[in-house]
Amino acid sequence: MALLILACVIILSEILIVLGLPGLWIMVATAVTYNLIVPGEHIGWVSLIAIAVLALVAELLEFTLAGKYARKYGGSRRAGWGAIIGGIVGAMVGVPVPIIGPVIGAFVGSFLGALIAELGGGSSAGDATRVAKGALIGRAVSTALKIGIGFTIGIWIFISAMR
């Protein structure tokens, strides 16, 4: 029964990741809780530390790739920071919108943050738009990577719990 509940929480957490919510950290907390509640050590501490590190890496990628892609598309360091800060602010502003608000907010925020930063730096509207498009692509790539890492973490937890 405990394994079934663990599987359900992992699946729901993956859905939360897609929606831009903290599904990775719910997976990590669930694995730790499972390890503490179920008699015997099913998920080793090495695995718990490894999945926590993977979750941290996924979060760092989520917030930095928009800036890296903005710079890859010709933007300045300022545009990179604008994309990162815009993505964070956009995700927070989008929270009141049910279900998909944080995701849309993060995408729009990354785009606008890079756009405003590039325009403020003296770039033309065309160049600033190209850089902002790069930031948007970076946000999409980071979201896909985070979902993939979440899937990996979920499989790792489930396999470790089955032993």
C-alpha positions in Angstrom: 0.0 0.0 0.0 2.8 2.4 0.9 4.4 1.8 -2.5 1.2 2.6 -4.3 0.8 5.8 -2.4 4.4 6.7 -3.2 3.8 6.0 -6.9 0.7 8.3 -6.9 2.6 11.1 -5.2 5.4 10.8 -7.8 2.9 11.0 -10.7 1.1 14.0 -9.1 4.5 15.7 -8.5 5.4 15.3 -12.1 2.2 17.0 -13.1 3.0 19.8 -10.7 6.4 20.2 -12.4 4.7 20.6 -15.7 2.5 23.4 -14.2 5.6 25.2 -12.8 5.0 24.2 -9.2 7.5 22.7 -6.8 6.9 19.0 -7.8 10.6 18.2 -7.5 10.8 19.2 -3.9 7.6 17.3 -3.1 9.2 14.2 -4.6 12.3 14.7 -2.5 10.2 15.3 0.7 8.1 12.2 -0.1 11.1 10.0 -0.5 12.5 11.2 2.8 9.1 10.7 4.5 8.8 7.2 2.9 12.2 6.3 4.2 11.4 7.4 7.7 7.8 6.0 7.9 8.1 2.6 6.2 9.9 0.1 8.4 13.5 -0.6 7.3 15.6 1.6 5.0 14.1 1.2 1.6 15.6 4.3 -0.1 19.2 4.7 0.8 20.6 8.0 2.1 23.0 8.1 -0.9 19.9 8.0 -3.2 18.2 10.7 -1.1 21.2 13.0 -1.4 21.6 12.3 -5.1 17.9 13.1 -5.9 18.1 16.3 -3.8 21.2 17.3 -5.8 19.4 16.5 -9.0 16.5 18.7 -7.9 18.8 21.5 -7.1 20.5 21.2 -10.5 17.1 21.3 -12.2 16.1 24.4 -10.3 19.4 26.2 -11.2 19.0 25.2 -14.9 15.5 26.5 -14.9 16.5 30.0 -13.7 19.8 30.3 -15.7 19.0 28.9 -19.1 16.8 31.8 -20.1 19.7 34.2 -19.5 22.2 31.9 -21.3 19.9 31.7 -24.3 19.4 35.5 -24.3 23.2 35.9 -24.5 23.4 33.2 -27.1 21.0 35.2 -29.3 23.2 38.2 -29.1 22.1 39.8 -25.9 24.2 41.5 -23.3 24.9 40.3 -19.8 22.2 42.8 -18.8 19.7 41.0 -21.0 20.6 37.7 -19.4 20.0 39.0 -16.0 16.8 40.6 -17.2 15.6 37.2 -18.5 16.4 35.5 -15.2 14.8 38.2 -13.0 11.9 38.6 -15.3 11.2 34.8 -15.2 11.2 34.7 -11.4 9.0 37.8 -11.1 6.7 36.5 -13.9 6.3 33.2 -12.1 5.4 34.9 -8.9 3.0 37.3 -10.5 1.3 34.4 -12.4 0.5 32.5 -9.1 -3.0 33.9 -8.7 -4.0 32.6 -12.1 -5.3 29.1 -11.5 -3.2 26.1 -12.7 -1.1 27.5 -15.5 -0.4 31.1 -14.2 3.1 30.5 -13.0 4.2 28.8 -16.2 2.8 31.5 -18.4 4.1 34.2 -16.1 7.6 32.7 -16.2 7.7 32.5 -20.0 6.3 36.1 -20.4 8.6 37.4 -17.7 11.7 35.9 -19.3 10.7 37.5 -22.6 9.9 40.9 -21.2 12.8 41.0 -18.8 15.3 40.4 -21.7 13.4 42.8 -24.0 13.3 45.6 -21.5 17.0 45.1 -20.5 18.1 45.1 -24.1 16.0 48.2 -25.0 17.4 49.9 -21.9 20.9 49.1 -23.0 20.4 51.0 -26.3 19.6 48.1 -28.7 17.2 48.5 -31.6 13.8 47.0 -31.3 14.6 44.2 -33.8 17.7 43.2 -31.9 16.0 43.4 -28.5 13.1 41.2 -29.8 15.6 38.6 -31.2 17.3 38.5 -27.8 14.0 38.2 -26.0 13.0 35.4 -28.3 16.2 33.6 -27.3 15.3 34.1 -23.6 11.9 32.6 -24.3 13.5 29.6 -26.0 15.8 29.2 -23.1 12.8 29.1 -20.7 11.2 26.4 -22.8 14.3 24.3 -22.9 14.8 24.7 -19.2 11.2 23.6 -18.5 11.7 20.5 -20.7 14.9 19.7 -18.9 13.2 20.1 -15.5 10.4 17.8 -16.5 13.0 15.2 -17.7 15.0 15.4 -14.5 11.7 15.1 -12.6 10.9 11.9 -14.5 14.4 10.6 -13.7 14.0 11.4 -10.0 10.6 9.8 -9.9 11.9 6.6 -11.5 14.9 6.5 -9.2 12.8 6.9 -6.0 10.3 4.2 -7.1 13.0 1.7 -8.0 14.9 2.4 -4.8 11.7 1.9 -2.8 10.9 -1.4 -4.4 14.2 -3.0 -3.2 
